[in-house]
């Protein structure tokens, strides 16, 4: 995440003062540039979920979803972060927190609903899968508010091909057996659940953050 923030500030320092002050009125290109030598960050951090969005997976997104909106959390690896930053420069992407990503998607859907014709929007979601519920609720609420059914919104989770199991896949015991009617499931065929190669994009540590655990910490 630190490397991504450093990249973000370097790119901000190349913008005009007017563009920077739209983000923060107290800063200019000179003040952002002055920050860079003082920005220290840990370079060996990792996240077992966000690292599924790097390398080969990022290249698949670049080739297969160049017409889609790209969203990326601050913690994704540099490749996906750079891809989303490039999209952001074209107004086709956003880099930020989960709240920033949700606002971006809602904004693009709202803009599409202002048009008198139907459309199909695709968003590549470069963050933890727990966001999907809030995105679906937000989009469904926007569609219901205007009574439109001619706008389709697709959310794409980019994962490494080795992190899914298909009905055509072969395992040591023969063809992979999936539940009836399902042709693909998250997780590698050789194991269970998520993997470092990129499985269900669900963070087990975030799932430990319950209200009970929060109250326990607060009481201590």
C-alpha positions in Angstrom: 0.0 0.0 0.0 2.9 2.4 0.8 4.4 1.9 -2.7 1.0 2.7 -4.2 0.6 5.8 -2.2 4.0 7.0 -3.2 3.1 6.4 -6.9 -0.2 8.3 -6.3 1.6 11.3 -4.9 4.2 11.3 -7.7 1.4 11.5 -10.2 -0.4 14.2 -8.3 2.8 16.3 -8.3 2.7 16.3 -12.1 -0.8 17.8 -12.2 -1.6 21.5 -12.4 -2.2 23.5 -9.2 -5.9 23.9 -10.2 -6.3 20.2 -10.5 -4.7 19.5 -7.1 -6.7 22.2 -5.4 -9.9 20.5 -6.5 -8.8 17.6 -4.4 -7.4 19.7 -1.5 -7.6 23.5 -1.6 -4.6 23.9 0.7 -2.1 22.1 -1.6 -0.3 22.8 -4.9 2.1 20.8 -7.1 5.0 22.4 -5.0 3.6 21.2 -1.7 3.0 17.7 -3.0 6.5 17.5 -4.4 7.9 18.7 -1.1 6.2 15.7 0.6 7.8 13.0 -1.6 11.3 13.0 0.0 9.7 12.7 3.5 7.3 9.9 2.5 8.6 6.7 4.1 6.8 3.4 3.7 7.3 -0.3 4.4 8.1 -2.1 1.2 7.6 -5.8 2.3 4.0 -5.8 3.2 1.4 -8.2 1.7 -2.3 -9.0 1.7 -3.4 -12.5 0.8 -6.5 -11.2 -0.9 -5.3 -8.1 -2.7 -2.3 -10.0 -4.2 -4.6 -12.0 -6.4 -4.9 -8.9 -8.6 -1.3 -8.8 -9.8 0.8 -10.3 -12.5 -1.0 -12.6 -15.0 -4.4 -11.6 -13.6 -3.7 -7.9 -14.3 -2.7 -8.7 -17.9 -6.0 -10.6 -18.4 -7.8 -7.5 -17.3 -5.8 -5.3 -19.6 -6.6 -7.5 -22.6 -10.1 -8.6 -21.9 -11.7 -5.6 -20.1 -10.2 -2.6 -21.7 -13.8 -1.2 -22.2 -14.7 -1.7 -18.6 -14.4 0.7 -15.6 -11.5 -0.3 -13.4 -11.6 0.1 -9.6 -8.7 -0.6 -7.3 -8.2 -0.5 -3.5 -5.1 1.2 -2.2 -3.7 -2.2 -1.2 -3.7 -4.0 -4.5 -0.3 -4.9 -6.1 1.4 -2.3 -8.2 0.3 -3.7 -11.5 -3.4 -3.5 -10.9 -2.9 -0.1 -9.1 -1.1 1.3 -12.2 -3.8 -0.1 -14.5 -6.6 1.6 -12.5 -4.6 4.8 -12.3 -4.3 4.8 -16.1 -8.1 4.2 -16.3 -8.7 7.0 -13.8 -6.8 9.5 -16.1 -9.4 8.6 -18.8 -12.3 8.9 -16.3 -12.7 5.2 -16.6 -11.5 4.2 -13.2 -11.0 5.0 -9.5 -8.3 4.3 -6.9 -9.2 4.6 -3.3 -11.1 3.2 -0.3 -14.1 0.8 -0.6 -16.3 3.9 0.0 -14.6 5.7 -2.9 -15.2 2.7 -5.1 -18.8 2.5 -4.2 -19.3 6.2 -4.8 -17.6 5.9 -8.2 -19.9 3.0 -9.3 -23.0 4.8 -8.0 -22.0 7.9 -9.9 -21.5 6.1 -13.2 -24.8 4.3 -12.8 -26.6 7.5 -12.0 -25.1 9.2 -15.0 -26.2 6.3 -17.3 -29.7 6.6 -15.9 -29.8 10.2 -17.0 -29.7 9.0 -20.6 -32.9 8.2 -22.5 -31.5 4.9 -23.7 -30.5 1.6 -22.2 -26.9 0.6 -21.6 -24.6 -2.1 -20.2 -21.9 -1.0 -17.7 -19.0 -3.3 -16.6 -16.9 -2.7 -13.5 -13.7 -4.6 -12.6 -13.6 -4.8 -8.8 -10.1 -4.9 -7.5 -10.8 -5.4 -3.8 -12.2 -7.8 -1.3 -15.4 -9.6 -2.2 -17.3 -8.4 0.8 -18.1 -5.2 -1.1 -20.4 -6.9 -3.5 -23.5 -6.8 -1.2 -23.3 -3.0 -0.7 -22.7 -2.5 -4.5 -25.7 -4.6 -5.4 -27.9 -2.9 -2.9 -26.8 0.5 -4.1 -27.3 -0.3 -7.8 -30.7 -1.9 -7.3 -31.8 1.1 -5.3 -30.8 3.4 -8.1 -32.6 1.4 -10.7 -35.8 1.1 -8.6 -35.8 4.8 -7.9 -36.3 5.6 -11.6 -38.2 2.5 -12.6 -35.8 1.5 -15.3 -35.0 -2.0 -16.4 -33.0 -1.3 -19.5 -29.6 -0.7 -17.7 -27.4 -3.7 -17.0 -24.6 -3.5 -14.5 -21.9 -6.3 -14.4 -19.4 -6.6 -11.6 -16.3 -8.5 -12.6 -13.9 -10.1 -10.0 -10.5 -10.6 -11.7 -8.9 -13.8 -10.5 -6.1 -16.0 -11.8 -7.3 -18.9 -14.0 -5.6 -21.4 -11.7 -7.8 -20.2 -8.8 -11.1 -21.5 -10.2 -12.4 -24.9 -10.9 -14.5 -25.6 -14.0 -16.7 -28.6 -15.0 -14.2 -29.4 -17.8 -11.2 -29.5 -15.5 -9.3 -32.7 -14.7 -8.1 -33.6 -11.2 -6.2 -36.7 -9.9 -9.4 -38.7 -9.5 -10.8 -37.7 -12.9 -13.1 -34.9 -14.1 -13.9 -32.3 -11.5 -17.4 -32.9 -10.0 -19.3 -29.7 -9.4 -22.9 -29.3 -8.0 -25.6 -29.8 -10.6 -26.0 -26.8 -12.9 -22.8 -25.1 -11.8 -20.0 -24.8 -14.4 -17.4 -22.8 -12.3 -16.7 -22.4 -8.6 -14.0 -20.3 -6.8 -10.9 -22.1 -5.5 -8.3 -24.3 -7.1 -9.3 -27.9 -7.9 -6.4 -29.3 -5.9 -7.6 -27.8 -2.6 -10.4 -26.1 -0.8 -11.5 -22.5 -0.6 -9.2 -19.6 -1.4 -5.6 -19.8 -2.3 -2.6 -17.4 -2.8 -3.2 -17.7 -6.5 -6.5 -16.0 -6.1 -9.7 -17.9 -5.2 -12.9 -16.4 -3.8 -11.3 -12.9 -3.0 -12.7 -13.2 0.5 -10.5 -12.1 3.4 -10.7 -14.4 6.4 -9.2 -11.7 8.7 -11.9 -9.2 7.8 -14.5 -11.8 8.6 -13.1 -11.8 12.2 -14.1 -8.2 12.7 -17.5 -8.7 14.4 -19.4 -6.4 16.7 -18.6 -8.6 19.6 -14.9 -8.4 18.9 -15.2 -4.6 18.5 -16.9 -4.3 21.9 -14.3 -6.5 23.5 -11.5 -4.2 22.2 -13.4 -1.1 23.3 -13.9 -2.5 26.8 -10.2 -3.3 27.2 
